[in-house]
Amino acid sequence: MKNLIAMIFFLLSFAASGQYKYGLTPTNYEQYRKDVIKNPEKELVDLEKVIPGIQLDIRYATTNNFTGEVIYNLPMAFARKPVAAALALVQADLKKRGLELKIHDGYRPYAATVKFYEVYGDTTFVASPYQGSRHNRGCAIDLTLIDSKTKKELNMPTPYDSFQKEAFPNFPLKDKEAVKNRAVLINAMEKRGFKVYDSEWWHFDFVGWEKFEVMDIEFEELVNQ
């Protein structure tokens, strides 16, 4: 009886939070585990474990992001299994050229997408909570290029999460080095089944993302899966 009362209180509190007020009901952890049993490709994997040596700079686990708040409690990056496998191929391709990837974000809980929308509002640069983000599906990656030896980031058109027109992947920049580096990144990612987002040179969607559900699962739940 106590457990039932606690569950009812939790559900009422959850509804009162307004988290799902935009009409979506994302997959929770319990449903996600059932989905993975039916289709193992739906598993969210830790990119640091499946791509040894991958560099992370998870801004949303710090205050160094456009919200000025810590969004994630853990500085980790997850992606669906086939997305991670494709990303590992990109990393291998780039290493032959003396380059590597640095990951800024992967899977993103739906609650974070709601937060971003309510902070910024313009869906040119943040996803609409009415549809959810491809990050919420575990099928989008935010990243940049680094030099394999120095681990320094290459010159790119804008900093990460810079909400300006220069961030568009086809913007005609005067900086030829940035144009070249942007092209290297886009070509490397598209070769392995990703597509650059129209408004952000750093954001890539995995082709086939439609097969995966929007999720609202905290990183802490995934760590112990």
Residue pairs with C-beta under 8 A, 6 or more apart in sequence:
19 110
19 111
19 114
19 216
20 26
22 114
22 128
22 129
22 130
23 130
24 110
24 129
24 130
24 131
24 132
24 214
26 110
26 132
26 136
26 213
26 214
26 215
26 216
27 35
27 213
27 214
27 215
27 216
27 217
28 215
28 216
28 217
29 217
29 218
29 221
32 42
32 44
32 215
32 217
33 225
35 42
35 213
36 42
36 43
40 81
41 80
41 81
41 82
42 80
42 81
42 212
42 213
43 80
43 81
43 225
44 78
44 79
44 80
44 81
44 107
44 138
44 215
44 217
44 222
44 225
45 78
45 79
45 80
45 81
45 84
46 76
46 77
46 78
46 222
46 223
47 54
47 56
47 77
47 78
47 79
47 84
47 87
47 103
47 106
48 54
48 56
48 76
48 77
50 84
50 85
50 88
51 84
51 87
51 88
51 91
53 100
54 91
54 100
54 101
54 103
55 100
55 101
55 102
55 103
55 146
55 151
56 75
56 76
56 77
56 102
56 103
57 102
57 103
57 104
58 72
58 75
58 76
58 77
58 103
58 104
58 105
59 65
59 104
59 105
59 160
59 161
60 67
60 70
60 71
60 72
60 105
60 108
60 112
61 70
61 71
61 72
61 73
61 74
61 75
61 76
62 70
62 75
63 69
63 70
65 71
65 161
66 116
66 119
66 120
66 161
66 163
67 115
67 116
67 119
71 112
71 115
72 112
72 219
73 218
73 219
73 220
74 219
74 220
74 223
76 219
76 222
76 223
77 103
77 105
77 106
77 107
77 141
78 106
78 107
78 138
78 219
78 222
79 87
79 106
79 107
79 138
79 139
79 141
79 206
80 107
80 137
80 138
80 139
80 206
80 212
82 206
82 208
83 138
83 139
83 141
83 206
86 192
86 193
86 194
86 206
87 101
87 141
87 192
89 192
90 101
90 188
90 189
90 191
90 192
90 194
91 100
91 101
93 188
93 191
93 192
94 100
94 101
94 145
94 188
95 148
97 184
98 147
98 148
98 149
99 145
99 146
99 147
99 148
99 154
99 184
100 145
100 146
100 147
100 148
100 151
101 143
101 144
101 145
101 146
102 143
102 144
102 145
102 146
102 153
103 141
103 142
103 143
104 142
104 143
104 144
104 160
104 161
104 202
105 135
105 141
105 142
106 135
106 138
106 140
106 141
106 142
107 135
107 136
107 138
107 215
108 133
108 135
108 136
108 140
109 136
109 215
109 216
109 217
109 218
109 219
110 129
110 132
110 133
110 136
110 214
110 215
110 216
111 216
113 126
113 127
113 129
113 132
113 133
113 135
113 136
114 129
116 126
116 127
117 123
117 126
117 127
117 128
117 129
119 126
120 126
120 163
122 163
124 163
124 199
125 161
125 163
125 167
125 199
125 200
127 133
127 134
127 135
127 136
132 214
133 140
133 214
134 140
134 205
134 206
134 209
135 142
136 214
136 215
136 216
137 209
137 212
137 213
137 214
137 215
138 212
138 215
139 205
139 206
139 208
139 209
139 212
140 197
140 203
140 204
140 205
140 206
140 209
141 194
141 203
141 204
141 206
142 160
142 161
142 200
142 202
142 203
142 204
143 185
143 202
143 204
144 153
144 154
144 156
144 160
144 185
144 202
145 153
145 154
145 156
145 181
145 184
145 185
146 152
146 153
146 154
147 154
154 181
155 175
155 177
155 178
155 181
156 178
156 181
156 182
156 185
156 201
156 202
157 166
157 167
157 171
157 173
157 175
157 178
157 179
157 182
157 201
158 164
158 166
158 167
158 201
160 202
161 202
165 171
166 173
167 199
167 200
167 201
167 202
168 198
168 199
168 200
168 201
169 182
169 186
169 196
169 197
169 198
169 200
169 201
173 179
173 182
182 201
185 201
186 196
186 201
189 195
189 196
189 204
190 196
193 206
193 207
193 208
194 204
194 205
194 206
194 207
195 204
195 205
195 207
196 203
196 204
197 203
197 204
197 205
